[in-house]
Amino acid sequence: MAKMTKNQLIDAIAEGTQISKNDVRTVIEHMATVGYRELNESGEFVIPGFVKMSVVHKPATEARSGVNPFTKEPMEFAAKPASKSVKASPLKVAKDAV
């Protein structure tokens, strides 16, 4: 089964709720905007009954030496700066639905 595109999602919601496609599109786009803002401000965003997203802080790593697993030659791995990533965890309701 192929993954659902944004337009297919909008069509499915519009058909199931008798709301216009433009209104559904506006709601989805605004929900994304609100989600980004909440992740920046509080570090957490929940779509009730579906998923919980949170910001994960990854610390910086120092340069290190290691061994190339393919050639077995020694090599240097570059340092990486600290970064932030988003972690998504399905809620119990979503897990039970699958």
C-alpha positions as CSV (number, residue, x, y, z in Angstrom):
1,M,0.0,0.0,0.0
2,A,1.4,3.4,-1.0
3,K,1.6,6.2,1.6
4,M,-1.2,8.8,1.6
5,T,-0.3,12.2,0.0
6,K,-1.3,15.5,1.5
7,N,-4.0,15.9,-1.2
8,Q,-5.4,12.5,-0.5
9,L,-5.5,13.3,3.2
10,I,-7.3,16.5,2.5
11,D,-9.8,14.7,0.2
12,A,-10.5,12.0,2.8
13,I,-11.1,14.5,5.6
14,A,-13.3,16.7,3.4
15,E,-15.4,13.7,2.3
16,G,-15.8,12.4,5.9
17,T,-16.7,15.7,7.5
18,Q,-18.6,17.6,4.7
19,I,-16.1,20.5,5.1
20,S,-14.7,22.1,2.0
21,K,-11.2,21.1,0.8
22,N,-9.9,24.6,1.1
23,D,-11.0,24.8,4.8
24,V,-9.4,21.4,5.5
25,R,-6.2,22.6,3.8
26,T,-6.2,25.8,5.9
27,V,-6.7,23.8,9.1
28,I,-3.9,21.4,8.3
29,E,-1.5,24.2,7.4
30,H,-2.3,26.1,10.5
31,M,-1.9,23.1,12.7
32,A,1.6,22.6,11.3
33,T,2.3,26.3,12.1
34,V,1.0,26.0,15.6
35,G,3.0,22.8,16.1
36,Y,6.3,24.4,14.9
37,R,5.7,27.3,17.3
38,E,4.9,25.0,20.2
39,L,8.0,22.9,19.6
40,N,10.1,26.1,19.6
41,E,8.5,27.6,22.7
42,S,7.8,24.6,25.0
43,G,9.7,21.7,23.3
44,E,6.5,19.6,23.0
45,F,3.4,19.3,20.8
46,V,0.6,16.8,21.0
47,I,-2.0,15.9,18.4
48,P,-4.7,14.5,20.7
49,G,-5.4,10.8,20.0
50,F,-2.5,10.5,17.6
51,V,1.1,11.5,18.4
52,K,3.3,13.4,20.8
53,M,6.3,15.2,19.4
54,S,9.1,16.5,21.5
55,V,12.4,18.3,20.9
56,V,15.5,16.1,21.7
57,H,18.8,17.9,22.3
58,K,21.8,16.0,21.0
59,P,25.1,17.0,22.6
60,A,28.2,17.8,20.5
61,T,30.7,15.1,19.8
62,E,34.5,15.5,19.7
63,A,36.6,14.4,16.8
64,R,37.8,10.8,17.3
65,S,39.8,8.2,15.6
66,G,38.4,4.9,14.5
67,V,38.7,2.1,12.0
68,N,36.9,2.1,8.6
69,P,34.8,-1.1,8.7
70,F,35.2,-1.8,5.0
71,T,39.0,-1.2,4.5
72,K,40.1,-1.7,8.1
73,E,42.3,1.4,7.8
74,P,42.5,3.9,10.7
75,M,40.6,7.1,10.0
76,E,39.5,10.3,11.8
77,F,35.8,11.0,12.4
78,A,35.0,14.7,12.4
79,A,33.5,16.5,15.3
80,K,29.8,17.2,15.2
81,P,28.1,20.3,16.8
82,A,25.3,20.1,19.2
83,S,21.9,19.8,17.5
84,K,18.2,19.5,18.1
85,S,15.9,16.9,16.6
86,V,12.2,16.1,16.8
87,K,11.1,12.8,18.3
88,A,7.6,11.5,17.6
89,S,5.9,9.0,19.8
90,P,2.5,7.5,19.0
91,L,-0.1,7.7,21.8
92,K,-1.7,4.6,23.2
93,V,-4.9,5.1,21.2
94,A,-2.9,5.1,18.0
95,K,-1.0,2.0,19.0
96,D,-4.2,0.2,19.9
97,A,-5.8,1.2,16.5
98,V,-3.1,-0.6,14.5
